[in-house]
Amino acid sequence: MARSGVEVVRLEPTRRELDDAAVIAARAFHHDPFFEFLSPRPLLRSRGLAIYWRSILAGLGGEDRLLAARDAGGRLTGIAAWVAPGAYPQPAPVQARQALGALRALVPRPPALVRGSKYLLAIDKVHPKEHLWYLELLVVDPSMQRSGIGGRLQAEVMAEADEDGLDCYLETQNSDNLPYYARFGYEVADELHPVRSGPPLWTMRRKARRHA
């Protein structure tokens, strides 16, 4: 689809919109090596991913940005969830609700709870302490990938970050994403191996581009 056929807007965090966004995230991550490792059974993985991502998206607030890409017919085709500078870690009640969502997502596989917790602890340990924009989620519906939507979902916040002299930061557990994010100026910061038998996880950082 042409770029002009997609509009990027703020997503209203209503129950229906969050449900739709979680479904897209579940589709996009269905074949992700990390989630396949945690939940090998496809049906359980689909259910768990939708529960998990909905709890993450519902926890955004304040100055955070939840952006949506919609096609000409208004259909949701992509989501970007940005945690605002200074908003990580999120308040304790929000973390508790997100932890409950993760528990509900992984409870059919108790070993996955242990392994997933090790990844989350590793992520938290290396997360930068200074103010920056944290791209917590970027997904595009599989049927619309490679059409420029992911870049458009990043453009607004990256431009604002550059204007304010702030870096951007993310994590990915898929090696295929490393060259993709490199196109936008991200560089690998850390390669983590929280679970010996599990896939690695990379953190990436994009330095602010100073304007002349």
Phi, psi and omega in degrees: 000142178295153181302325182294344181274359181238134179244136177257124184222168172286137179270127175286125185281053175280166181302315182294316181295319178294321177298315181296319180295320180295325179294318178296318178298319179297320178296314185295327183262007187300323181254020177291134184300327180293312182287331173294325178294316181288324186221086185294335184277120188305315183293316177296324180294317179300314180296313183296320179297317180297317178297314183297309184290330177295321179294325178293312182295323180293341181277352179288148180189186177060237181269004178297159180240125173244105186253145182232142171257132179233141178279183185299335179269004179088002181287136179289126183237349180193158183220139170231128178245113182248126174270128187291157176305131179084357183264001177247132000287153181286163182305151184306317179299323179293316178299322180295318179293321178293322178297322177295321177297318178296321179297313179297325182289325189252355185302330177295344179231085182309320178301329180293330177298317180294312182295316179299321179297324179295322177294315181297321178294320178295319178298313182295323184296322184262358182298132182302145181272337182281166180290131174197171175269129183250113178277093185284331181207133171220115180221147174231138178308132183309328181288347184241008181291158182064033178237013177089000183292319180301319178295321180292328178288344178262335193302314185300311184287322178298320178296318179294320178298317178297318180298323182267358180071034182249145176280166172240155188214148178203170170234149173214144178248014181240117183298335178296338181279344184298309177293331178298308181290333177299331178298335181260008176099005178282145174234148179294130177260315181216151169242117187253146177228071184296329180234125187303320183271358184261170180289156177287168177226137181246141168256145183226148183224137177246118180284144179299139179264113183287137178271141180289000000 
